[in-house]
Amino acid sequence: MTGNAASAVLGRSTFVDQLVTHAFRTHLAPAFAHGMSVLAVGGYGRRELFPYSDVDLLLLVDKEVQGDTQREALSAFLRSMWDKGLRLSQSVRTVAECCQFDQSNVELSISLIDQRFLIGDHDLYDLLAAKLPKFFRSNRTNLIKHLIKLTNQRHAKFHDTIYHLEPNIKETPGGMRDLQVVNWLNRLRSSDADVDSSLREAREFLSAIRCKLHYKTGRDSNILTFDLQEELAEDAASWMREYYRHARDIHRCAKRQMEASEQISEGGLAKQFREWRSRLSNADFTVSRDRVFFRAPQQIASDPALVLRLFEFVARHGIRLSLEAERRVRDHKLYLEEYFASSRPLWQTLKSLLLLPNAALALRAMHETGLLQIIIPVWEQIECLVVRDFYHRYTVDEHTLVTLEYLEELKATKDAGRRRFRELLGETQDLPLLFMALIFHDLGKSDGMEGHAVASARVAERVLDRMQMPESERRTVLFLIEHHLDLSAIMNSRDLNDPTTASELAARVETLENLKLLALMTYSDISAVNPDAMTPWRLEQLWRTYIVGYRELTRDLDTERIHVPTKDEKATFLEGFPTRYLRTHTEDQIRQHMQLKQVADENGVAMSLQRHNGVFTLTVVTRDRPNLFAALAGTISSFGMNILKAEAFANQKGDVLDTFSFSDPMRTLELNPAESDRLKSMIRRAVLGKEDVQRLLRGRAKPAAPSKRAEVRPTVAFDGEASESATLVEIVAEDRPGLLYDLASTISSAGCSIDVVLIDTEAHKALDVFYITKDGAKLTPDLHDDLRSQILVVCNN
């Protein structure tokens, strides 16, 4: 990154100064002979006005604006600023209002820390300047308290991490807002610390990025997207690592300032709690202000195991390290590297730590201090590593740490869907092994190869051997690492009601304990991809996958029977349906379907629409006709719904029962109940051939890809062994409205029948799996190439 950002922001600030003073003289001075001053506040007050930043102004008045003349003058002044292309953020305040603490508008008081006189009544400004120091002194406690609260809330929005793949360089932890927090807290505390010089390089780096972002986008844009990373740097991955190093320095400094300031602002109860926590101090460590300190940090050189005892203390009590303790660990890096370089029985110590209630907090602290990298040297290769799949939100190392935190949060979850996984967690005796598997599960991504699971296991084997982990436990950890993607792959691309899926799953996991551990690992891994990845639908699918494997591993094979129904109304309805229908539906569902069939016999089509766990299920019963499945899929998609799964059943008499599960991302049906009737009306017309589905789909806009480098190369794979009765076709393509409709139309036009469809998306990538047959049997190999070519044409449209 090159360019003089300091000169650019100072130049714009000076230019805007000229515009503001000229506009004041033209519009405000005639109406306000005295009694008004114009002040620059916020970033403008600091003379840090970035190319497209808002211009923050304080119009200081001796009394409220009065009369039409003054109000019109003020309006003309503001209009002239907007006409010059400036985005103003202004407020009109008296001296008294500026010197009055308002809990609902703390931002105003904070902005006055950086106030700067521009033009107007200097005597009025001098009055404010004389009163502000006293105001800040008398309200210092409240201002610090609210500033720390606002900063913590902002950090929480970003999961309190700097390691976002597309960071907001202004608001993300470690961004430019944290630089301002450091400055504000330092000045409120009247500290003499020269924090600005220590962060000068980081400030220059981020300022240059922000200038470039503004110039590139032509607006106040602060998101460092993948595209802009490529445009701003020749080696984007290395450049982003430099960004994270600077952001880490800023974030640490902000935390240090907040930690030093908290003792000023804490109230009586908080102080009592801190004093109570201080009783946890022991011979090695002392707890002060709810942070852990070394009693004798110099002992690290002669007793490196003291550092391990430190992190065990954190894991036991849930108390964070002081920044001083973090620095002491980093300062002894050479001693620690020498100590951990040789093989030693480290596993027993780590195992004890991982059994403690705050193990994830301790592991994050080990990462922050560099100890995790010392114990696992290959960790350095994933530190700040960006893998651009447009689905993950965090760097590889941060994603790994977040998986551990999600796993630990399960212990206290009250969410109904997650309680089932909490019970699994309570049943396992191998929690430390699961933690170790998660620590290593993505280390193989550092070599850039797609098969990272095997590579990760290979790396882990060497490290676990050096830790002297027993062979039996090592086998479990390596198994979990190598197979950590298996459950995710099965739940997304296999029909969970197909007996072959159960057999394949049981063969992969081998034991019930492995299944439990993999279910928990998959839960954590998906949850940590991004905050929205583990949807209620995925959570339910993962649990169903676990249940399928559990039943297969525990059932008595000799007890499975297919019962021939008697000749009654139910038997008549079931006649000709595949036996899979009985395995996938309850007695209540079958009765409901029989009722739908009676309505369909009279009206040509019948349907029901139900909602459960945030997912809608549409069931349609009608007579079979060409492209029926495609028409249904297209109509649902045209309504803005995201189809998650679909099943199609047909009997030998030509009756069809199709089921679609879909989500409603815009909450259209939830917020507008009448829309459910409109959707069903459109579906009825589509089934009866009275609706042009392609026309409906043309009305749904194609979402923009997150990056021009995000193009997905379509692939089509056939698997004749994944199911006993059908051929599995797995399609990966760039998602778009109507894709499922086009795929289903193509498959139907080839004379194939669709039994089951599984739909999944990762960002803008569609992962669709079809179970298809032709003339009641699997596809012959000679049909694969022709159908693949037709599908690829659709995917590339």
C-alpha positions in Angstrom: 0.0 0.0 0.0 1.5 3.4 -1.0 0.1 6.9 -0.8 0.3 9.7 1.7 -3.0 9.4 3.5 -2.1 12.1 6.1 -1.7 14.6 3.4 -4.9 13.6 1.7 -7.1 13.9 4.8 -5.5 17.1 6.0 -5.9 18.6 2.5 -9.6 17.7 2.4 -10.1 19.1 5.9 -8.4 22.4 4.9 -10.5 22.5 1.7 -13.7 22.0 3.6 -12.6 24.6 6.1 -12.6 27.1 3.3 -16.0 26.0 2.0 -17.6 26.3 5.5 -16.1 29.7 6.3 -17.2 31.1 2.9 -20.7 29.7 3.4 -20.8 31.2 6.9 -19.9 34.6 5.7 -22.4 34.4 2.8 -25.4 33.0 4.6 -25.1 33.1 8.4 -23.0 36.2 9.2 -25.7 38.7 7.9 -28.3 37.1 10.1 -26.1 36.4 13.1 -24.1 39.5 13.8 -22.8 37.7 16.9 -23.9 34.8 19.0 -23.0 32.0 16.7 -19.8 30.1 16.1 -19.1 27.1 13.8 -17.0 24.3 15.2 -15.6 21.2 13.5 -16.1 18.1 15.7 -15.3 14.4 15.4 -13.0 13.4 12.6 -13.3 16.7 11.0 -12.3 18.4 14.3 -9.2 16.2 14.3 -8.4 17.3 10.7 -8.9 13.7 9.6 -11.5 14.1 7.0 -11.4 11.2 4.6 -12.3 11.7 0.9 -16.1 10.9 1.3 -16.5 11.1 5.1 -19.4 13.0 6.6 -18.6 16.5 7.8 -19.5 16.9 11.4 -20.4 20.5 12.4 -21.5 22.0 15.7 -23.3 25.3 15.3 -22.7 27.0 18.7 -25.3 29.6 19.6 -25.8 31.9 22.6 -29.6 31.2 22.4 -32.0 29.2 20.4 -32.4 30.2 16.7 -35.2 32.7 16.5 -37.2 34.4 13.7 -37.7 33.5 10.1 -34.6 35.4 9.0 -32.3 33.3 11.1 -34.0 30.0 10.3 -33.9 30.8 6.6 -30.2 31.8 6.8 -29.5 28.5 8.5 -31.3 26.5 5.9 -29.5 28.4 3.1 -26.1 27.6 4.8 -26.9 23.9 5.0 -28.2 23.8 1.4 -25.1 25.4 0.1 -23.0 22.7 1.8 -25.1 20.0 0.3 -24.8 21.7 -3.1 -21.0 21.5 -2.8 -21.3 17.7 -2.4 -20.7 17.6 1.3 -22.7 15.2 3.5 -23.3 17.2 6.7 -24.0 15.9 10.1 -24.8 19.0 12.1 -26.3 20.0 15.4 -27.2 23.4 16.9 -26.4 23.7 20.6 -25.9 26.4 23.3 -22.9 26.4 25.6 -25.1 25.1 28.4 -26.3 22.2 26.3 -22.8 21.3 25.3 -21.8 21.3 29.0 -24.7 19.1 30.1 -24.2 15.3 30.2 -27.0 13.5 28.3 -27.0 9.8 28.8 -29.0 9.3 25.6 -26.6 11.4 23.5 -23.1 10.5 24.8 -21.8 10.8 21.2 -22.2 14.6 21.4 -20.0 14.9 24.5 -17.4 12.5 23.0 -17.3 14.5 19.7 -16.5 17.7 21.7 -13.2 16.1 22.8 -12.1 16.8 19.2 -13.8 20.2 18.7 -12.0 22.9 16.7 -13.1 26.6 16.1 -13.7 27.5 12.5 -15.4 30.9 12.3 -17.9 33.1 14.1 -18.2 34.7 17.5 -14.9 33.9 19.2 -16.0 35.2 22.5 -18.8 32.7 22.5 -16.4 29.9 21.6 -14.0 31.1 24.4 -16.8 30.7 26.8 -17.3 27.1 25.7 -13.5 26.4 25.7 -13.3 27.7 29.3 -16.1 25.4 30.5 -15.3 22.2 28.7 -12.3 21.1 30.8 -14.5 21.4 34.0 -17.3 19.5 32.2 -14.9 16.6 31.2 -13.4 16.4 34.7 -16.8 16.3 36.5 -18.3 13.9 34.0 -15.2 11.8 33.4 -16.5 8.7 35.2 -19.8 8.7 33.2 -18.1 9.4 29.9 -15.6 6.6 30.3 -18.2 4.2 31.5 -20.5 4.9 28.4 -17.6 5.0 26.0 -16.4 1.5 27.2 -20.0 0.2 27.0 -20.4 1.5 23.5 -17.1 0.1 22.4 -17.9 -3.4 23.9 -21.3 -3.3 22.1 -19.6 -2.5 18.8 -17.0 -5.2 19.3 -19.7 -7.7 20.1 -21.4 -7.1 16.7 -18.2 -8.4 15.1 -17.8 -11.4 17.5 -15.1 -9.4 19.3 -12.5 -10.4 16.7 -10.3 -8.6 14.2 -10.1 -11.7 11.9 -12.9 -11.0 9.5 -12.2 -12.0 5.8 -13.9 -8.8 4.6 -13.4 -6.4 7.5 -15.0 -3.0 8.1 -11.8 -1.1 8.6 -13.7 1.6 10.5 -15.9 -0.3 12.9 -14.4 -3.8 13.2 -12.3 -4.4 16.4 -8.8 -3.2 15.6 -10.2 -0.6 13.1 -10.0 3.1 13.0 -12.8 3.6 15.6 -10.6 1.8 18.1 -7.8 4.3 17.3 -10.2 7.0 18.3 -11.3 5.1 21.5 -7.6 4.9 22.5 -7.2 8.7 22.0 -10.5 9.6 23.8 -9.8 7.4 26.8 -6.2 8.7 27.1 -7.4 12.3 27.0 -10.3 11.7 29.4 -7.9 10.1 31.9 -5.4 13.0 31.3 -2.7 10.4 30.7 0.7 11.3 29.6 1.2 8.0 27.7 2.3 8.5 24.1 0.0 5.9 22.6 -0.3 7.7 19.3 3.4 7.2 18.4 3.2 3.5 19.3 0.4 3.1 16.8 1.7 5.5 14.1 2.5 2.7 11.6 -0.9 1.0 12.1 -2.7 4.4 11.8 -0.9 5.2 8.5 -1.6 1.7 7.1 -5.4 1.9 7.9 -5.7 5.5 6.8 -4.1 4.7 3.4 -6.6 1.8 3.0 -9.6 4.0 3.9 -8.5 6.7 1.4 -8.2 4.1 -1.3 -11.5 2.5 -0.5 -13.2 5.9 -0.7 -11.5 6.8 -4.0 -12.3 3.4 -5.5 -16.0 3.3 -4.6 -16.7 7.0 -4.8 -18.5 7.0 -1.4 -17.9 6.5 2.3 -17.4 2.8 2.0 -15.2 1.1 4.6 -15.7 -2.6 3.7 -12.5 -4.2 2.5 -14.1 -6.7 0.1 -12.3 -9.5 -1.7 -12.4 -7.6 -5.0 -10.8 -4.5 -3.4 -8.2 -6.6 -1.7 -7.1 -7.9 -5.1 -7.1 -4.4 -6.6 -5.1 -2.8 -3.7 -2.4 -5.3 -3.4 -0.3 -7.6 -5.7 -0.2 -10.3 -3.0 -3.6 -10.0 -1.3 -3.1 -12.8 1.2 0.2 -11.5 2.5 -1.1 -7.9 2.5 -4.2 -9.0 4.6 -1.9 -10.7 7.1 -0.1 -7.3 7.4 -3.6 -5.7 8.0 -4.4 -8.2 10.7 -1.1 -7.5 12.5 -1.8 -3.8 12.5 -5.4 -4.4 13.6 -4.2 -6.6 16.4 -1.8 -3.9 17.7 -4.7 -1.4 17.7 -7.1 -3.8 19.3 -4.7 -4.7 22.1 -4.0 -1.0 22.7 -7.7 -0.3 22.9 -8.2 -3.1 25.4 -5.3 -1.9 27.4 -6.8 1.6 27.6 -10.2 0.2 28.5 -8.7 -2.0 31.2 -6.8 0.9 32.7 -10.0 3.1 32.5 -12.4 0.6 34.0 -11.2 1.1 37.6 -12.2 4.8 37.3 -15.8 4.1 36.1 -16.7 0.9 38.0 -19.5 1.1 40.6 -19.7 -0.4 44.1 -21.1 -3.8 43.2 -18.6 -4.3 40.4 -15.8 -3.3 42.7 -17.0 -5.8 45.3 -17.2 -8.5 42.7 -13.6 -7.8 41.6 -12.5 -7.8 45.2 -14.2 -11.2 45.7 -12.5 -12.6 42.6 -9.1 -11.4 43.9 -9.4 -14.1 46.6 -8.7 -16.6 43.8 -5.0 -15.5 43.8 -2.5 -18.2 44.7 1.3 -18.6 45.0 1.9 -18.2 41.2 -0.8 -15.7 40.2 -2.7 -12.7 41.5 -6.1 -11.5 40.4 -6.5 -7.8 40.3 -9.3 -5.8 38.6 -10.7 -9.2 37.3 -7.4 -9.9 35.4 -4.7 -12.4 36.0 -1.1 -11.3 36.7 2.1 -13.2 37.3 3.5 -12.8 40.8 7.0 -13.5 39.7 7.1 -13.4 35.8 10.9 -13.8 35.8 10.4 -17.4 36.9 9.2 -18.2 33.4 12.8 -18.5 32.3 13.7 -21.2 34.8 10.2 -22.8 35.0 8.5 -22.6 31.6 5.7 -24.9 32.9 4.6 -21.9 34.9 3.0 -20.6 31.6 0.9 -23.8 31.3 -0.2 -23.4 34.9 -1.3 -19.8 34.0 -3.6 -21.0 31.2 -4.9 -23.8 33.4 -5.8 -21.1 35.9 -7.7 -19.2 33.2 -9.5 -22.3 32.1 -10.5 -23.1 35.7 -11.8 -19.7 36.8 -12.7 -17.9 33.5 -10.6 -14.9 34.3 -8.9 -13.2 31.4 -5.2 -12.5 31.3 -4.0 -9.0 32.0 -2.3 -7.3 29.1 0.8 -7.3 31.3 0.6 -11.1 31.6 0.2 -11.4 27.9 3.3 -9.3 27.3 5.3 -11.4 29.8 4.5 -14.6 27.9 5.4 -13.0 24.5 8.7 -11.7 26.0 9.7 -15.2 27.0 9.1 -16.7 23.6 12.7 -18.0 23.1 12.7 -19.8 26.5 9.3 -21.3 25.7 10.3 -22.4 22.2 13.3 -24.2 23.6 11.2 -25.9 26.3 8.5 -27.2 23.9 10.8 -28.1 21.0 11.5 -31.5 22.4 9.1 -34.4 23.1 7.6 -34.3 26.5 4.5 -35.6 28.2 2.5 -32.5 27.4 -0.8 -34.2 26.6 -1.7 -35.0 30.3 -1.4 -31.3 31.2 -3.4 -30.2 28.2 -6.0 -32.9 28.8 -6.5 -31.6 32.3 -6.9 -28.1 30.9 -9.4 -29.1 28.3 -11.7 -30.7 30.9 -12.1 -27.4 32.7 -15.2 -25.2 32.2 -13.4 -22.3 30.4 -11.1 -24.2 28.1 -12.0 -22.2 25.0 -11.1 -18.9 26.8 -7.7 -20.4 27.8 -7.0 -21.6 24.2 -7.9 -18.2 22.8 -5.5 -16.6 25.3 -2.8 -19.1 24.2 -3.4 -18.0 20.7 -3.2 -14.3 21.6 0.1 -14.7 23.4 1.7 -16.9 20.7 1.9 -20.0 23.0 -0.4 -22.1 20.7 2.0 -21.4 17.8 4.9 -22.5 20.0 3.3 -25.8 21.0 1.9 -26.4 17.5 4.4 -24.7 15.1 2.3 -25.4 12.0 -0.3 -23.1 13.6 1.8 -20.2 12.3 0.8 -21.2 8.7 -2.9 -20.7 9.3 -2.5 -17.6 11.4 -4.4 -14.7 9.7 -4.8 -17.1 6.7 -7.6 -16.0 4.3 -9.3 -18.8 2.3 -11.7 -17.2 -0.1 -14.7 -19.4 -0.5 -17.2 -16.5 0.0 -18.9 -18.5 2.7 -16.6 -18.4 5.7 -16.5 -15.1 7.5 -13.3 -15.5 9.5 -9.6 -16.4 8.9 -8.7 -20.0 9.4 -7.2 -19.6 12.8 -10.2 -17.5 14.1 -12.7 -20.0 12.6 -10.9 -22.7 14.6 -11.1 -20.8 17.9 -14.8 -20.0 17.3 -15.6 -23.7 16.8 -14.2 -24.3 20.3 -16.4 -21.4 21.7 -19.5 -22.8 20.1 -18.8 -26.2 21.5 -18.3 -24.8 25.0 -21.5 -22.6 24.7 -23.5 -25.8 24.2 -23.1 -26.6 27.9 -25.4 -23.8 28.9 -27.7 -23.5 25.9 -31.4 -23.3 26.5 -32.4 -23.4 22.8 -34.7 -26.4 22.2 -33.0 -27.4 18.9 -29.5 -27.3 20.5 -30.4 -29.0 23.8 -30.2 -32.3 22.0 -26.6 -31.7 21.1 -26.0 -30.5 24.7 -27.2 -33.9 25.8 -24.7 -35.6 23.4 -22.0 -33.4 24.9 -22.9 -34.6 28.4 -22.7 -38.2 27.3 -19.2 -38.1 25.9 -16.2 -38.9 28.0 -13.8 -37.7 25.3 -14.3 -33.9 25.4 -10.5 -33.2 25.4 -10.1 -35.4 22.3 -12.9 -33.5 20.6 -11.2 -30.2 21.5 -7.9 -31.4 20.1 -9.6 -32.6 16.9 -11.2 -29.1 16.4 -7.8 -27.4 17.0 -6.2 -29.5 14.2 -9.2 -29.9 11.8 -8.3 -27.1 9.4 -4.5 -27.0 9.7 -4.2 -28.7 6.3 -5.7 -25.7 4.6 -2.3 -24.0 4.8 -1.1 -26.0 1.8 -4.0 -24.7 -0.4 -5.2 -28.2 -1.3 -8.8 -29.1 -1.3 -8.4 -32.4 0.6 -7.4 -30.6 3.8 -8.9 -33.1 6.1 -6.3 -35.8 5.3 -3.5 -33.2 5.3 -4.7 -31.9 8.7 -4.6 -35.5 10.1 -1.1 -35.9 8.8 0.1 -32.7 10.5 -1.7 -33.7 13.8 -0.1 -37.1 13.9 3.4 -35.6 14.2 2.4 -33.1 16.8 0.4 -35.5 19.0 3.3 -37.9 18.9 5.6 -35.2 20.3 3.0 -34.5 23.0 3.1 -38.2 23.9 -0.6 -38.8 23.5 -1.4 -42.5 24.0 -2.0 -44.4 20.8 -5.7 -45.2 21.6 -6.6 -41.5 22.1 -4.5 -40.5 19.1 -6.4 -42.8 16.9 -9.7 -41.2 17.9 -8.4 -37.6 17.3 -7.0 -38.5 13.9 -10.2 -40.3 12.9 -12.3 -37.2 13.9 -10.0 -34.9 11.9 -9.9 -37.0 8.8 -13.7 -37.6 8.8 -14.9 -34.2 10.1 -16.6 -33.4 6.8 -18.5 -36.7 6.5 -21.7 -35.9 8.3 -21.9 -32.5 6.6 -21.5 -34.2 3.2 -24.1 -36.8 3.9 -26.7 -34.4 5.3 -26.3 -32.1 2.3 -26.1 -34.6 -0.5 -27.8 -37.9 0.5 -31.4 -38.9 1.0 -31.5 -39.7 4.7 -34.5 -42.0 4.2 -32.6 -44.2 1.8 -31.3 -47.4 3.5 -28.1 -47.1 1.6 -27.4 -43.8 3.2 -27.7 -45.3 6.7 -25.4 -48.2 5.7 -22.8 -45.8 4.3 -23.0 -43.6 7.3 -22.5 -46.4 9.7 -19.6 -47.8 7.7 -17.9 -44.4 7.8 -18.3 -43.6 11.5 -17.7 -47.2 12.7 -18.8 -46.8 16.3 -21.6 -45.0 18.2 -19.0 -42.9 20.1 -17.4 -41.7 16.9 -20.8 -40.8 15.6 -21.6 -38.6 18.7 -18.2 -36.9 18.5 -18.6 -36.2 14.8 -22.1 -34.8 15.3 -20.7 -32.4 17.9 -17.8 -31.5 15.7 -20.0 -30.9 12.7 -22.3 -28.7 14.8 -19.4 -26.6 15.9 -17.7 -26.4 12.5 -20.9 -25.3 10.7 -21.8 -22.8 13.4 -18.4 -21.2 13.2 -18.5 -20.6 9.5 -20.6 -17.5 10.0 -23.3 -16.4 12.4 -26.1 -17.4 10.0 -24.7 -20.7 8.8 -26.4 -23.0 11.3 -30.0 -22.3 10.3 -32.8 -24.2 12.0 -33.1 -26.3 8.9 -29.4 -27.3 8.9 -29.6 -28.0 12.7 -32.6 -30.3 12.1 -30.8 -32.1 9.2 -27.7 -32.7 11.3 -29.8 -34.2 14.0 -31.6 -36.4 11.6 -28.3 -37.5 10.2 -27.2 -38.4 13.7 -30.4 -40.4 14.3 -30.1 -42.2 11.0 -26.6 -43.3 12.0 -27.6 -44.1 15.5 -30.4 -46.4 14.4 -28.3 -48.2 11.9 -25.5 -48.8 14.5 -27.9 -50.0 17.1 -30.6 -51.9 15.2 -31.0 -55.6 14.9 -30.9 -56.3 11.2 -33.1 -59.3 11.5 -36.0 -57.3 12.9 -36.5 -55.1 9.8 -39.6 -56.1 8.0 -41.7 -54.8 5.1 -45.4 -55.4 6.0 -47.9 -56.0 3.2 -51.0 -53.8 3.8 -54.4 -55.3 3.9 -57.0 -54.5 1.2 -58.7 -51.4 2.7 -58.9 -47.7 1.9 -55.3 -47.2 3.0 -54.1 -50.1 0.9 -55.9 -48.7 -2.1 -54.1 -45.3 -1.6 -50.7 -46.9 -1.1 -51.0 -49.2 -4.0 -48.2 -48.6 -6.4 -46.2 -46.2 -4.2 -42.6 -47.1 -3.6 -41.9 -48.7 -0.2 -39.7 -45.7 0.7 -43.0 -43.8 1.2 -43.8 -45.9 4.2 -40.4 -45.3 5.8 -40.5 -41.6 5.3 -44.1 -40.8 6.6 -46.0 -41.2 9.8 -49.5 -42.6 10.1 -50.9 -39.1 10.6 -49.1 -37.8 7.5 -50.5 -40.8 5.5 -54.0 -40.0 6.7 -53.5 -36.3 5.7 -52.3 -37.4 2.2 -55.3 -39.7 1.8 -57.6 -36.7 2.5 -55.6 -34.6 -0.1 -56.0 -37.4 -2.6 -59.8 -37.3 -2.2 -59.8 -33.5 -2.8 -57.5 -34.0 -5.8 -59.8 -36.5 -7.4 -62.6 -33.9 -7.4 -60.6 -30.7 -8.2 -57.6 -32.0 -10.1 -55.1 -30.8 -7.5 -55.0 -30.5 -3.7 -52.3 -29.1 -1.4 -51.4 -28.2 2.2 -48.9 -25.6 3.5 -47.5 -26.0 7.0 -44.8 -24.2 9.0 -42.4 -25.8 11.5 -39.1 -24.5 13.0 -39.1 -21.7 10.5 -39.4 -24.0 7.5 -42.5 -24.3 5.3 -43.6 -27.6 3.9 -45.8 -27.7 0.8 -47.5 -31.0 -0.1 -49.2 -31.3 -3.5 -51.3 -34.2 -4.7 -52.4 -34.4 -8.4 -52.1 -36.5 -11.5 -48.7 -36.8 -13.1 -47.9 -34.7 -16.2 -44.7 -33.7 -18.0 -42.5 -31.2 -16.1 -44.8 -31.1 -13.1 -41.9 -31.2 -10.6 -40.1 -28.4 -12.5 -43.3 -26.3 -12.6 -43.7 -26.6 -8.8 -40.1 -25.7 -8.1 -40.2 -22.8 -10.4 -43.4 -21.3 -9.0 -42.0 -21.6 -5.4 -38.7 -20.0 -6.4 -40.4 -17.2 -8.3 -42.2 -16.2 -5.0 -38.8 -15.5 -3.4 -38.7 -18.8 -1.4 -35.4 -20.8 -1.0 -36.1 -24.5 -1.6 -34.3 -26.7 0.9 -35.5 -30.2 0.0 -38.0 -31.8 -2.3 -39.4 -35.4 -2.6 -41.5 -36.8 -5.4 -43.7 -40.0 -5.1 -45.7 -41.5 -7.9 -47.7 -44.7 -8.1 -48.4 -46.9 -11.1 -51.8 -45.3 -11.6 -50.3 -41.9 -12.3 -51.0 -40.2 -9.0 -48.2 -37.9 -7.8 -47.4 -36.7 -4.3 -44.7 -34.0 -4.2 -43.3 -32.4 -1.1 -41.2 -29.2 -1.0 -39.5 -27.8 2.1 -38.5 -24.2 1.8 -37.5 -21.1 3.8 -38.9 -17.6 3.5 -35.9 -15.3 3.8 -38.0 -12.1 3.4 -40.7 -13.4 5.9 -43.3 -12.8 3.2 -45.7 -15.5 4.3 -45.2 -14.8 8.0 -45.8 -11.1 7.8 -48.5 -11.2 5.2 -50.8 -14.2 5.8 -52.8 -13.5 2.6 -49.7 -14.2 0.6 -50.0 -17.9 1.5 -53.3 -18.1 -0.4 -51.8 -16.2 -3.4 -48.9 -18.7 -3.4 -51.2 -21.7 -3.4 -53.3 -20.1 -6.1 -50.2 -19.7 -8.3 -49.2 -23.3 -7.6 -52.6 -24.6 -8.5 -52.5 -22.7 -11.8 -49.0 -24.0 -12.5 -50.0 -27.6 -11.9 -53.0 -27.2 -14.2 -50.9 -25.7 -16.9 -52.5 -22.2 -16.6 -49.4 -20.3 -15.5 -46.2 -19.5 -17.4 -43.6 -20.4 -14.9 -40.7 -19.0 -17.0 -42.5 -15.7 -17.0 -42.8 -15.8 -13.2 -39.1 -16.5 -12.8 -38.1 -13.6 -15.1 -39.6 -11.3 -12.5 -37.2 -12.4 -9.8 -33.9 -10.5 -9.9 -30.6 -12.3 -10.0 -28.6 -11.5 -6.9 -25.2 -10.0 -7.6 -22.2 -12.3 -6.9 -20.1 -11.1 -3.9 -17.1 -10.9 -6.1 -16.1 -11.0 -9.8 -13.7 -13.7 -8.7 -16.5 -15.7 -7.2 -17.5 -17.5 -10.4 -18.3 -21.1 -9.7 -17.3 -23.6 -12.4 -20.3 -26.1 -12.7 -19.7 -29.8 -12.1 -22.0 -32.8 -12.5 -21.2 -36.1 -10.9 -23.2 -39.4 -11.2 -23.2 -42.1 -8.5 -25.0 -45.4 -9.1 -24.0 -47.0 -5.8 -25.3 -44.4 -3.3 -28.8 -45.7 -3.4 -30.4 -49.1 -3.8 -33.0 -47.9 -6.3 -31.9 -44.6 -7.9 -29.0 -42.9 -9.5 -27.6 -39.9 -7.5 -26.7 -36.8 -9.6 -24.7 -34.2 -7.7 -24.6 -30.7 -9.3 -22.5 -27.8 -8.2 -23.2 -24.5 -9.9 -23.6 -20.7 -9.3 -26.9 -20.2 -7.7 -29.6 -18.1 -9.4 -33.4 -17.8 -9.3 -34.9 -20.6 -11.4 -31.9 -22.8 -11.4 -33.8 -25.7 -9.8 -36.6 -25.2 -12.3 -34.2 -25.4 -15.2 -32.4 -28.5 -13.8 -35.6 -30.3 -13.1 -37.0 -29.5 -16.6 -33.8 -30.8 -18.2 -33.9 -34.0 -16.2 -37.6 -34.5 -17.0 -37.1 -33.8 -20.7 -34.6 -36.6 -20.8 -37.3 -39.0 -19.8 -36.1 -39.4 -16.2 -38.2 -39.3 -13.0 -37.1 -37.3 -9.9 -37.6 -39.1 -6.6 -35.7 -36.8 -4.2 -34.0 -33.5 -4.4 -31.7 -32.1 -1.7 -30.8 -28.4 -2.0 -28.0 -26.5 -0.2 -26.2 -23.2 -0.8 -22.9 -21.9 0.4 -23.0 -18.1 -0.3 -23.8 -18.0 -4.0 -22.9 -21.6 -4.8 -25.7 -24.1 -5.2 -25.2 -27.7 -4.2 -28.1 -29.7 -5.6 -28.5 -33.5 -5.4 -31.1 -35.4 -7.4 -32.1 -39.0 -6.9 -33.4 -40.0 -10.4 -34.6 -43.1 -12.2 -35.6 -43.9 -15.8 -38.4 -46.4 -16.4 -38.3 -47.4 -12.7 -34.6 -48.3 -12.7 -31.2 -46.6 -12.2 -29.7 -44.8 -15.2 -27.5 -46.8 -17.4 -23.9 -45.5 -17.8 -24.4 -44.6 -21.4 -27.0 -42.0 -20.4 -24.6 -40.2 -18.0 -22.6 -38.3 -20.6 -25.6 -37.0 -22.6 -27.4 -35.9 -19.5 -24.3 -34.3 -18.0 -23.9 -32.2 -21.2 -27.5 -31.0 -21.0 -27.2 -30.1 -17.4 -23.9 -28.1 -17.9 -25.6 -26.1 -20.6 -28.3 -25.1 -18.1 -25.8 -24.3 -15.4 -23.8 -22.0 -17.7 -26.9 -20.0 -18.8 
